Amino acid sequence: MNCIKTYDIIDLNGRSIFCSLATAKQAETERREQGAMSPDQTTDIQQRMYNFIVNYMKTEKMPPTNREIGRELKIASTGHVDYHLTMLEKKGLITRQPKKSRGIKLTKTVTGIPVMGSIAAGQPLEISTDPEELLDAGRELERDNTYALIVRGRSMIEDHICDGDYVQEKEHDQVRLQPANSELEPILISKSEWDEEWKVQGKVVAIFRRHAA
């Protein structure tokens, strides 16, 4: 990349990475804030980065680029992203192929359903953009576009759903309105259109019909 003034900040297997002096100072400040780390420790941002990489590779079937990682974690500098990827590489969590934008590889197969937040009756969903952990519930339950939420509260205990349980949910990109009439076709509505133009008015609880006297 173009630099007004360069500064050697990382030695990655003998390859030097250069960036602007301002970026280098930001990276140095970030490293000081993190403090000394033993090889088996992972900072919060590196854990979130690793979780994002794992989830991205499960859904997209390919690794993310540095820019995609930075955009997801709101890291403006690709140099900062590269620094944390270097730390993940040193800790043996990933490997990288030089000169490839999608050169990240996981060192071990990661399985599990991503846990994306919590759910409580009568409260808004608390869903994060990247998984907090992976729930190992068996490979047969690991499906595309599914995630898990942690149950909070005791409002569903009579249905055997207890506080601290995990519920698995599936994302849908469309809503299907299914008629109970074989002469009619179902109506498919995109999620974006549903969110903008449709509203659930209520739930049918009874049906009444007039009969001629």
ZAMARFI-388973 format. One record per residue: x, z, y of N, C-alpha, C in turn; residue in three letters. Coordinates in nm, 2 decimals. Layout:
<recs>
> n_c1,n_c3,n_c2,ca_c1,ca_c3,ca_c2,c_c1,c_c3,c_c2,code
> X,Z,Y,X,Z,Y,X,Z,Y,ala;
...
</recs>
This chain:
<recs>
> n_c1,n_c3,n_c2,ca_c1,ca_c3,ca_c2,c_c1,c_c3,c_c2,code
> 0.08,0.00,-0.12,0.00,0.00,0.00,0.09,0.00,0.12,met;
> 0.03,-0.03,0.24,0.10,-0.04,0.36,0.12,0.10,0.42,asn;
> 0.24,0.13,0.46,0.27,0.27,0.51,0.34,0.25,0.64,cys;
> 0.31,0.33,0.74,0.38,0.33,0.87,0.51,0.41,0.84,ile;
> 0.50,0.52,0.78,0.62,0.60,0.74,0.60,0.65,0.60,lys;
> 0.70,0.63,0.52,0.68,0.67,0.38,0.75,0.80,0.35,thr;
> 0.70,0.86,0.24,0.74,0.99,0.20,0.72,1.00,0.05,tyr;
> 0.82,1.04,-0.03,0.81,1.04,-0.17,0.74,1.17,-0.21,asp;
> 0.62,1.16,-0.27,0.55,1.29,-0.30,0.54,1.32,-0.45,ile;
> 0.54,1.22,-0.53,0.52,1.25,-0.67,0.61,1.16,-0.76,ile;
> 0.67,1.22,-0.86,0.75,1.15,-0.95,0.67,1.14,-1.08,asp;
> 0.62,1.03,-1.11,0.53,1.00,-1.23,0.61,0.92,-1.33,leu;
> 0.67,1.00,-1.42,0.75,0.94,-1.53,0.86,0.84,-1.47,asn;
> 0.92,0.88,-1.37,1.03,0.80,-1.31,0.98,0.70,-1.21,gly;
> 0.84,0.69,-1.19,0.79,0.60,-1.09,0.75,0.67,-0.96,arg;
> 0.80,0.64,-0.85,0.77,0.70,-0.73,0.65,0.65,-0.66,ser;
> 0.57,0.74,-0.61,0.45,0.70,-0.54,0.47,0.73,-0.39,ile;
> 0.44,0.63,-0.31,0.46,0.65,-0.16,0.33,0.65,-0.09,phe;
> 0.32,0.72,0.02,0.20,0.72,0.10,0.24,0.75,0.24,cys;
> 0.14,0.75,0.33,0.18,0.78,0.47,0.22,0.93,0.48,ser;
> 0.29,0.96,0.58,0.34,1.10,0.60,0.22,1.19,0.62,leu;
> 0.12,1.14,0.69,0.00,1.23,0.71,-0.06,1.26,0.57,ala;
> -0.08,1.16,0.48,-0.13,1.18,0.35,-0.05,1.28,0.27,thr;
> 0.08,1.26,0.28,0.17,1.35,0.21,0.16,1.49,0.25,ala;
> 0.14,1.51,0.38,0.13,1.65,0.43,0.00,1.71,0.38,lys;
> -0.11,1.63,0.38,-0.24,1.68,0.32,-0.22,1.72,0.18,gln;
> -0.15,1.63,0.10,-0.13,1.66,-0.04,-0.05,1.79,-0.06,ala;
> 0.05,1.81,0.03,0.14,1.93,0.02,0.06,2.05,0.05,glu;
> -0.03,2.04,0.15,-0.12,2.16,0.19,-0.21,2.19,0.07,thr;
> -0.26,2.09,0.01,-0.35,2.11,-0.11,-0.28,2.18,-0.22,glu;
> -0.15,2.14,-0.25,-0.08,2.20,-0.35,-0.05,2.34,-0.32,arg;
> -0.02,2.37,-0.20,0.01,2.51,-0.16,-0.11,2.60,-0.18,arg;
> -0.23,2.54,-0.14,-0.35,2.62,-0.16,-0.38,2.65,-0.31,glu;
> -0.35,2.56,-0.39,-0.37,2.57,-0.53,-0.27,2.68,-0.60,gln;
> -0.16,2.69,-0.54,-0.06,2.78,-0.59,0.01,2.73,-0.72,gly;
> 0.10,2.81,-0.77,0.17,2.77,-0.89,0.07,2.78,-1.01,ala;
> 0.08,2.67,-1.10,-0.01,2.66,-1.21,0.08,2.65,-1.34,met;
> 0.04,2.72,-1.44,0.10,2.70,-1.57,0.04,2.58,-1.63,ser;
> 0.11,2.51,-1.73,0.07,2.39,-1.78,-0.07,2.39,-1.84,pro;
> -0.12,2.51,-1.89,-0.24,2.51,-1.96,-0.36,2.54,-1.86,asp;
> -0.33,2.56,-1.74,-0.43,2.58,-1.64,-0.48,2.45,-1.57,gln;
> -0.61,2.45,-1.54,-0.67,2.33,-1.47,-0.75,2.38,-1.36,thr;
> -0.72,2.33,-1.24,-0.79,2.37,-1.12,-0.93,2.32,-1.13,thr;
> -1.02,2.37,-1.04,-1.16,2.34,-1.04,-1.18,2.19,-1.02,asp;
> -1.10,2.13,-0.92,-1.12,1.99,-0.89,-1.07,1.90,-1.00,ile;
> -0.96,1.95,-1.07,-0.91,1.87,-1.19,-1.01,1.88,-1.30,gln;
> -1.08,1.99,-1.32,-1.18,2.01,-1.43,-1.30,1.92,-1.40,gln;
> -1.34,1.91,-1.27,-1.45,1.83,-1.23,-1.41,1.68,-1.25,arg;
> -1.29,1.65,-1.21,-1.24,1.51,-1.23,-1.24,1.47,-1.38,met;
> -1.19,1.56,-1.46,-1.19,1.53,-1.61,-1.33,1.51,-1.66,tyr;
> -1.42,1.60,-1.62,-1.56,1.59,-1.66,-1.62,1.46,-1.62,asn;
> -1.59,1.42,-1.50,-1.65,1.29,-1.45,-1.59,1.18,-1.53,phe;
> -1.46,1.18,-1.56,-1.40,1.07,-1.64,-1.47,1.06,-1.78,ile;
> -1.48,1.18,-1.84,-1.55,1.18,-1.97,-1.69,1.13,-1.97,val;
> -1.77,1.17,-1.87,-1.91,1.13,-1.86,-1.91,0.98,-1.82,asn;
> -1.83,0.94,-1.73,-1.82,0.79,-1.70,-1.79,0.71,-1.81,tyr;
> -1.70,0.75,-1.89,-1.66,0.67,-2.01,-1.77,0.66,-2.12,met;
> -1.84,0.77,-2.12,-1.95,0.77,-2.22,-2.07,0.68,-2.18,lys;
> -2.10,0.68,-2.05,-2.21,0.60,-2.00,-2.17,0.45,-1.97,thr;
> -2.05,0.43,-1.92,-2.01,0.30,-1.88,-1.93,0.22,-1.98,glu;
> -1.88,0.30,-2.08,-1.80,0.24,-2.19,-1.67,0.19,-2.14,lys;
> -1.62,0.24,-2.03,-1.49,0.20,-1.97,-1.45,0.31,-1.88,met;
> -1.32,0.33,-1.85,-1.27,0.43,-1.76,-1.30,0.40,-1.62,pro;
> -1.31,0.50,-1.53,-1.33,0.47,-1.39,-1.20,0.43,-1.32,pro;
> -1.21,0.37,-1.20,-1.09,0.34,-1.12,-1.06,0.47,-1.03,thr;
> -0.94,0.47,-0.97,-0.91,0.58,-0.88,-1.01,0.59,-0.76,asn;
> -1.05,0.47,-0.71,-1.15,0.47,-0.60,-1.28,0.53,-0.64,arg;
> -1.33,0.49,-0.76,-1.45,0.55,-0.81,-1.45,0.70,-0.83,glu;
> -1.33,0.75,-0.88,-1.32,0.89,-0.89,-1.32,0.96,-0.76,ile;
> -1.25,0.90,-0.66,-1.24,0.96,-0.53,-1.38,0.96,-0.46,gly;
> -1.45,0.85,-0.48,-1.59,0.84,-0.42,-1.68,0.95,-0.48,arg;
> -1.67,0.97,-0.61,-1.76,1.07,-0.68,-1.72,1.21,-0.63,glu;
> -1.59,1.24,-0.62,-1.55,1.37,-0.59,-1.53,1.39,-0.44,leu;
> -1.56,1.29,-0.36,-1.55,1.29,-0.21,-1.40,1.32,-0.17,lys;
> -1.31,1.25,-0.24,-1.17,1.26,-0.20,-1.13,1.13,-0.14,ile;
> -1.10,1.13,-0.01,-1.08,1.00,0.07,-0.95,0.94,0.03,ala;
> -0.85,1.01,0.00,-0.72,0.96,-0.03,-0.70,0.92,-0.18,ser;
> -0.66,0.80,-0.21,-0.63,0.77,-0.35,-0.50,0.83,-0.39,thr;
> -0.42,0.87,-0.29,-0.30,0.95,-0.33,-0.33,1.08,-0.38,gly;
> -0.44,1.15,-0.33,-0.48,1.28,-0.38,-0.54,1.26,-0.52,his;
> -0.62,1.16,-0.54,-0.67,1.13,-0.67,-0.56,1.11,-0.77,val;
> -0.46,1.03,-0.73,-0.35,1.01,-0.82,-0.27,1.13,-0.86,asp;
> -0.26,1.22,-0.76,-0.19,1.35,-0.78,-0.26,1.43,-0.89,tyr;
> -0.39,1.44,-0.88,-0.47,1.52,-0.98,-0.47,1.45,-1.12,his;
> -0.47,1.32,-1.12,-0.46,1.25,-1.25,-0.33,1.27,-1.31,leu;
> -0.22,1.28,-1.23,-0.09,1.31,-1.28,-0.08,1.44,-1.34,thr;
> -0.15,1.54,-1.28,-0.15,1.68,-1.34,-0.23,1.68,-1.47,met;
> -0.34,1.60,-1.47,-0.42,1.60,-1.60,-0.33,1.53,-1.71,leu;
> -0.25,1.43,-1.67,-0.17,1.36,-1.76,-0.06,1.46,-1.81,glu;
> 0.00,1.54,-1.72,0.10,1.63,-1.76,0.05,1.74,-1.86,lys;
> -0.08,1.77,-1.84,-0.14,1.88,-1.93,-0.19,1.82,-2.06,lys;
> -0.17,1.69,-2.08,-0.20,1.63,-2.21,-0.35,1.59,-2.22,gly;
> -0.43,1.59,-2.11,-0.57,1.56,-2.12,-0.60,1.41,-2.12,leu;
> -0.51,1.34,-2.05,-0.53,1.19,-2.04,-0.39,1.12,-2.05,ile;
> -0.40,0.99,-2.07,-0.28,0.91,-2.06,-0.32,0.79,-1.97,thr;
> -0.22,0.73,-1.90,-0.25,0.61,-1.82,-0.16,0.50,-1.84,arg;
> -0.22,0.38,-1.84,-0.14,0.26,-1.85,-0.10,0.21,-1.71,gln;
> 0.03,0.19,-1.69,0.08,0.14,-1.56,0.02,0.01,-1.52,pro;
> -0.01,0.00,-1.39,-0.05,-0.13,-1.33,-0.19,-0.18,-1.38,lys;
> -0.27,-0.08,-1.42,-0.41,-0.12,-1.46,-0.50,-0.03,-1.39,lys;
> -0.60,-0.09,-1.32,-0.69,-0.02,-1.24,-0.78,0.07,-1.32,ser;
> -0.81,0.03,-1.45,-0.89,0.11,-1.54,-0.80,0.15,-1.66,arg;
> -0.69,0.21,-1.63,-0.59,0.24,-1.74,-0.59,0.38,-1.79,gly;
> -0.70,0.46,-1.76,-0.71,0.59,-1.81,-0.76,0.60,-1.95,ile;
> -0.69,0.68,-2.03,-0.74,0.70,-2.17,-0.74,0.85,-2.20,lys;
> -0.84,0.89,-2.27,-0.85,1.03,-2.31,-0.76,1.05,-2.43,leu;
> -0.69,1.17,-2.43,-0.60,1.19,-2.55,-0.68,1.24,-2.67,thr;
> -0.80,1.28,-2.65,-0.88,1.32,-2.77,-1.02,1.28,-2.75,lys;
> -1.09,1.26,-2.86,-1.23,1.23,-2.85,-1.31,1.35,-2.80,thr;
> -1.39,1.33,-2.70,-1.47,1.44,-2.64,-1.62,1.41,-2.68,val;
> -1.68,1.51,-2.74,-1.82,1.49,-2.78,-1.90,1.60,-2.71,thr;
> -2.03,1.58,-2.70,-2.12,1.68,-2.65,-2.21,1.62,-2.55,gly;
> -2.32,1.69,-2.52,-2.42,1.66,-2.42,-2.38,1.72,-2.29,ile;
> -2.37,1.64,-2.18,-2.33,1.70,-2.05,-2.44,1.79,-2.00,pro;
> -2.39,1.91,-1.96,-2.48,2.01,-1.90,-2.47,1.99,-1.75,val;
> -2.59,1.95,-1.69,-2.59,1.91,-1.55,-2.65,2.01,-1.45,met;
> -2.69,2.13,-1.50,-2.74,2.23,-1.41,-2.84,2.32,-1.48,gly;
> -2.94,2.36,-1.41,-3.04,2.46,-1.46,-3.18,2.42,-1.42,ser;
> -3.28,2.48,-1.49,-3.42,2.45,-1.47,-3.50,2.58,-1.48,ile;
> -3.59,2.61,-1.39,-3.67,2.73,-1.39,-3.82,2.68,-1.35,ala;
> -3.92,2.74,-1.41,-4.05,2.71,-1.38,-4.09,2.74,-1.24,ala;
> -4.15,2.64,-1.17,-4.19,2.66,-1.03,-4.08,2.65,-0.93,gly;
> -3.96,2.61,-0.97,-3.85,2.60,-0.88,-3.79,2.46,-0.89,gln;
> -3.72,2.41,-0.78,-3.66,2.28,-0.79,-3.55,2.28,-0.89,pro;
> -3.53,2.16,-0.95,-3.42,2.14,-1.05,-3.28,2.16,-0.97,leu;
> -3.19,2.23,-1.04,-3.06,2.24,-0.98,-2.97,2.15,-1.07,glu;
> -2.95,2.03,-1.03,-2.88,1.93,-1.10,-2.76,1.89,-1.02,ile;
> -2.64,1.90,-1.08,-2.51,1.86,-1.02,-2.48,1.71,-1.05,ser;
> -2.39,1.66,-0.97,-2.36,1.52,-0.99,-2.26,1.50,-1.10,thr;
> -2.19,1.60,-1.14,-2.09,1.59,-1.26,-2.12,1.71,-1.35,asp;
> -2.10,1.69,-1.48,-2.13,1.79,-1.58,-2.05,1.92,-1.56,pro;
> -2.12,2.03,-1.58,-2.05,2.16,-1.57,-1.98,2.19,-1.70,glu;
> -2.03,2.14,-1.81,-1.97,2.16,-1.95,-2.03,2.06,-2.04,glu;
> -1.98,2.06,-2.16,-2.04,1.97,-2.27,-2.09,2.06,-2.38,leu;
> -2.22,2.03,-2.41,-2.28,2.11,-2.52,-2.27,2.04,-2.65,leu;
> -2.20,2.10,-2.74,-2.18,2.04,-2.88,-2.30,2.07,-2.96,asp;
> -2.40,1.97,-2.97,-2.52,1.99,-3.05,-2.53,1.90,-3.16,ala;
> -2.42,1.83,-3.19,-2.42,1.73,-3.30,-2.43,1.59,-3.25,gly;
> -2.36,1.50,-3.32,-2.35,1.36,-3.27,-2.48,1.29,-3.27,arg;
> -2.57,1.33,-3.36,-2.70,1.26,-3.37,-2.79,1.28,-3.24,glu;
> -2.76,1.39,-3.17,-2.83,1.42,-3.05,-2.77,1.36,-2.92,leu;
> -2.65,1.30,-2.93,-2.58,1.25,-2.82,-2.63,1.10,-2.80,glu;
> -2.72,1.09,-2.70,-2.78,0.96,-2.67,-2.74,0.92,-2.53,arg;
> -2.74,0.79,-2.50,-2.72,0.75,-2.37,-2.83,0.80,-2.27,asp;
> -2.78,0.83,-2.15,-2.87,0.87,-2.04,-2.95,1.00,-2.07,asn;
> -2.88,1.08,-2.15,-2.94,1.22,-2.17,-2.85,1.32,-2.12,thr;
> -2.91,1.43,-2.08,-2.83,1.55,-2.03,-2.90,1.68,-2.07,tyr;
> -2.83,1.79,-2.05,-2.89,1.92,-2.08,-2.90,2.00,-1.96,ala;
> -3.00,2.09,-1.95,-3.02,2.18,-1.84,-3.03,2.32,-1.91,leu;
> -2.98,2.42,-1.83,-2.99,2.56,-1.88,-3.12,2.62,-1.83,ile;
> -3.20,2.68,-1.92,-3.33,2.74,-1.88,-3.30,2.87,-1.81,val;
> -3.37,2.90,-1.70,-3.36,3.02,-1.63,-3.50,3.09,-1.62,arg;
> -3.51,3.21,-1.67,-3.64,3.28,-1.66,-3.71,3.28,-1.80,gly;
> -3.83,3.35,-1.80,-3.90,3.38,-1.92,-4.04,3.32,-1.92,arg;
> -4.06,3.22,-1.84,-4.20,3.16,-1.82,-4.25,3.08,-1.94,ser;
> -4.15,3.04,-2.03,-4.19,2.96,-2.14,-4.16,3.02,-2.28,met;
> -4.16,3.16,-2.28,-4.12,3.22,-2.40,-4.22,3.21,-2.52,ile;
> -4.35,3.19,-2.48,-4.45,3.17,-2.59,-4.44,3.03,-2.65,glu;
> -4.37,2.94,-2.59,-4.33,2.82,-2.66,-4.19,2.82,-2.72,asp;
> -4.14,2.95,-2.73,-4.01,2.97,-2.79,-3.89,2.91,-2.71,his;
> -3.91,2.90,-2.58,-3.81,2.85,-2.49,-3.77,2.97,-2.41,ile;
> -3.64,3.03,-2.43,-3.60,3.15,-2.37,-3.50,3.13,-2.27,cys;
> -3.48,3.24,-2.19,-3.38,3.23,-2.08,-3.24,3.21,-2.14,asp;
> -3.17,3.12,-2.09,-3.03,3.08,-2.14,-3.03,2.97,-2.24,gly;
> -3.15,2.93,-2.29,-3.16,2.81,-2.38,-3.12,2.69,-2.31,asp;
> -3.08,2.58,-2.38,-3.05,2.45,-2.33,-3.17,2.36,-2.36,tyr;
> -3.21,2.28,-2.27,-3.31,2.17,-2.29,-3.24,2.04,-2.27,val;
> -3.27,1.95,-2.36,-3.21,1.81,-2.34,-3.32,1.72,-2.28,gln;
> -3.27,1.65,-2.18,-3.36,1.55,-2.11,-3.30,1.41,-2.11,glu;
> -3.39,1.32,-2.09,-3.35,1.18,-2.09,-3.39,1.11,-1.96,lys;
> -3.29,1.05,-1.89,-3.32,0.98,-1.77,-3.40,0.85,-1.80,glu;
> -3.49,0.81,-1.71,-3.57,0.69,-1.73,-3.56,0.61,-1.60,his;
> -3.54,0.48,-1.62,-3.53,0.39,-1.50,-3.66,0.33,-1.47,asp;
> -3.77,0.36,-1.54,-3.90,0.31,-1.51,-4.01,0.40,-1.57,gln;
> -4.13,0.39,-1.51,-4.24,0.47,-1.55,-4.34,0.37,-1.62,val;
> -4.39,0.42,-1.73,-4.49,0.33,-1.81,-4.63,0.39,-1.80,arg;
> -4.72,0.32,-1.75,-4.86,0.36,-1.75,-4.93,0.29,-1.86,leu;
> -4.97,0.37,-1.96,-5.01,0.32,-2.09,-5.17,0.33,-2.10,gln;
> -5.23,0.22,-2.10,-5.38,0.22,-2.12,-5.42,0.26,-2.26,pro;
> -5.54,0.32,-2.27,-5.59,0.35,-2.41,-5.69,0.24,-2.44,ala;
> -5.65,0.12,-2.43,-5.74,0.00,-2.45,-5.65,-0.12,-2.49,asn;
> -5.67,-0.16,-2.61,-5.59,-0.27,-2.67,-5.60,-0.40,-2.60,ser;
> -5.70,-0.41,-2.52,-5.72,-0.54,-2.44,-5.63,-0.54,-2.31,glu;
> -5.58,-0.43,-2.28,-5.50,-0.42,-2.15,-5.35,-0.40,-2.19,leu;
> -5.27,-0.45,-2.10,-5.12,-0.44,-2.11,-5.08,-0.32,-2.03,glu;
> -4.97,-0.25,-2.08,-4.92,-0.14,-2.00,-4.85,-0.18,-1.87,pro;
> -4.85,-0.10,-1.77,-4.79,-0.13,-1.64,-4.66,-0.06,-1.63,ile;
> -4.55,-0.13,-1.61,-4.42,-0.08,-1.59,-4.38,-0.07,-1.45,leu;
> -4.34,0.04,-1.40,-4.30,0.06,-1.26,-4.16,0.11,-1.25,ile;
> -4.08,0.05,-1.17,-3.94,0.10,-1.15,-3.94,0.24,-1.09,ser;
> -3.84,0.31,-1.12,-3.83,0.45,-1.07,-3.82,0.45,-0.92,lys;
> -3.75,0.36,-0.86,-3.74,0.36,-0.71,-3.88,0.33,-0.65,ser;
> -3.96,0.24,-0.71,-4.09,0.21,-0.66,-4.18,0.33,-0.68,glu;
> -4.17,0.40,-0.80,-4.25,0.51,-0.83,-4.22,0.62,-0.73,trp;
> -4.10,0.65,-0.70,-4.06,0.76,-0.60,-4.11,0.73,-0.46,asp;
> -4.12,0.60,-0.42,-4.16,0.57,-0.29,-4.30,0.55,-0.27,glu;
> -4.37,0.49,-0.37,-4.51,0.45,-0.35,-4.62,0.52,-0.43,glu;
> -4.58,0.59,-0.53,-4.67,0.65,-0.62,-4.67,0.81,-0.61,trp;
> -4.78,0.87,-0.65,-4.79,1.01,-0.65,-4.89,1.06,-0.76,lys;
> -4.85,1.16,-0.83,-4.94,1.22,-0.93,-5.04,1.30,-0.86,val;
> -5.17,1.27,-0.87,-5.28,1.34,-0.80,-5.32,1.46,-0.88,gln;
> -5.31,1.46,-1.01,-5.36,1.58,-1.08,-5.36,1.55,-1.23,gly;
> -5.41,1.64,-1.31,-5.42,1.62,-1.45,-5.57,1.63,-1.49,lys;
> -5.61,1.53,-1.58,-5.75,1.53,-1.63,-5.77,1.65,-1.72,val;
> -5.87,1.73,-1.69,-5.90,1.85,-1.77,-6.04,1.84,-1.85,val;
> -6.12,1.74,-1.81,-6.25,1.73,-1.87,-6.31,1.59,-1.84,ala;
> -6.40,1.54,-1.93,-6.47,1.42,-1.90,-6.62,1.44,-1.91,ile;
> -6.70,1.39,-1.82,-6.84,1.40,-1.82,-6.90,1.26,-1.81,phe;
> -7.01,1.24,-1.88,-7.08,1.12,-1.89,-7.23,1.13,-1.88,arg;
> -7.29,1.06,-1.78,-7.44,1.06,-1.77,-7.51,0.98,-1.87,arg;
> -7.61,1.03,-1.93,-7.69,0.95,-2.02,-7.83,0.93,-1.96,his;
> -7.88,0.81,-1.99,-8.02,0.78,-1.94,-8.12,0.86,-2.01,ala;
> -8.22,0.91,-1.93,-8.32,0.99,-1.99,-8.41,0.91,-2.08,ala;
</recs>
